[in-house]
Amino acid sequence: MAEQKDPALTDAPARRCSQCDREMTHYNVFVSPTDEERPICWQCLAREEKGFNAKRDFSRQTRRGVVPR
């Protein structure tokens, strides 16, 4: 059975982010198939997911001189 935690409680110990090496209290822990835990802070996770929903060919036309109207 999965362990349920209340997100309002922040009694989690501070851990180092595996990407930026900062010590954070707000982080997500990802478990690899080899049962290795990787804590990743919210800032690195947001940076990784930035632009996820954008189209691959997305570009701003105004940088090419086209003004959409």
Secondary structure, DSSP 8 states (H G I E B T S, - for coil): ------TT------EE-TTT--EESSEEEEE-TTS-EEEEEHHHHHHHHTTTTS-TT---GGGGT----
